[in-house]
Amino acid sequence: MNGESGAAPALDLRAVGVGVLWGIGTLLLGAVVQGIIGHNSQVGEAVLPLMWQALATLLGGFQAARRATGSGWLHGAISGIVLVLCLAAGMGIASALPSMAILMKMAGIGAGAGILGGIAGVNLGR
């Protein structure tokens, strides 16, 4: 299959980049919504960031796999991990970097949500 002309490459970095950009956009939208909700209500601040991170990696994996049209789990997992690393780098700029245990936990959650989004994205397609 790999030798056939017109075969999709094993990893489409452009599709992963699109997924990461969708994830970052979702995180930015989540920050605005969370700020509005937090200002107007007494919702706990500990739950919302994890919800937005999971939604962002799910949507990023979905878009990466949709764009790649193949290997949805791979594109979703890589876009989820790259998104988490970007998030950790942003946290490191704003304050201290998270510990390795927390970073590995975040990467696992990002990969898992990205895989789920990637499987959905490749199956729903364009």
N, C-alpha and C positions, 0 to 999 in steps of 0.2 A: 504494500500500500504506500509506503513512503517513497517509492521510486516512481510512482505514477505522476504524470503531469497534471497540474491542477489540484493536487492534494494539499490540504490545509497544513500549515506548519505545526509542529508539536506545541509551540508556545508563541502566541502573538503578543508581543510586547506593547504594541499600540492598543490592543484591546484591554490589556492589564492597566495601561495608563488611563484609558477612558474610565475604567471601573474605579480607579483610585480617585480621579477627579470627581466622579459622581459621589463617591464616599465623602470626600472633603466638602463638597457642596452640601451634602446632607448634614454633616457635622456643623457647618456654619449656620444652616437654617435651624438646626436643633439648638444651637447656642442662643439664637435670637428668641425662639419660641420658649426655651427654658427661662430666659431672662424675663420675658413677659409673664409667664406663668408664676415664676418665683416672686415677682414684684406684686402680683395681684392676688396671690393665695398663699397658703401655708403648706404647699406640697414639699415633701422631703427632698433635699438636694442630693441625697446619696443614690437614689434610684434612677432619676432621669438621665444622668450622663451614661450609665451602662445601657439604658434603653436606646439612647441615640447612637451609641457606638455599635450596638448590635444591628440596629436598623441601617446604619451607614455601611457596614461591611456586607450586610445582606443585599442591599441595593447595589453596592459596588460590584459584588460578585455576579449579580444578575446581569448588570450592564456589560461587564467584561465578557461573560460567556455568550451573551446575545451577540455581541460584536464579533467574537471569535468563531462562532457557529460550530464549535467542536471542543472536546475536552473541557466541558463546563466546570467540572470539579477542580481541575488544575488551575484554570484561569481565575475561578472564584477564590480558591485558597491563596494563590499568590497575591491577588489584589487585596484580599483581607489582611494578609501579613504585612504587605507594603503600607497599607493604610494605617495599621497599628504602629508600625515603625515611624511613620510621619507624625502620628499623634504623640508618640513618646518623644520624638525630637522636639515637637512644639512644647511639650511639658518641660523638657530639659532647658529650653530657652527661657521659659517663663519662671521656672523654679529649678529644683533639683530633679535629676533623672530618677525614674522609678527603679526600685531594686530589681535584680535579675529575676527573682521569683515572680514578682508582679508583672514584669515585662513578658515572661514566658506564659503566664496565665492570660494576659491580654492577647498575645500572639495566638494562643490556642483558641480562644474565643473568636478572634478575628478570622482564623482559618476555618473554624467550624461554621460560622455564619456565612463566610464567603463561599464555602463548599455548597451549603444549602441554596444560597442565591444562585450560584453557578449552575447547579443541577436544574433549578427552575428556569433559569435564563436560556440554557441551551435547548431545553425541551419546548419552551414557548416560542423561541426563535423570533424571527422578524415577521 
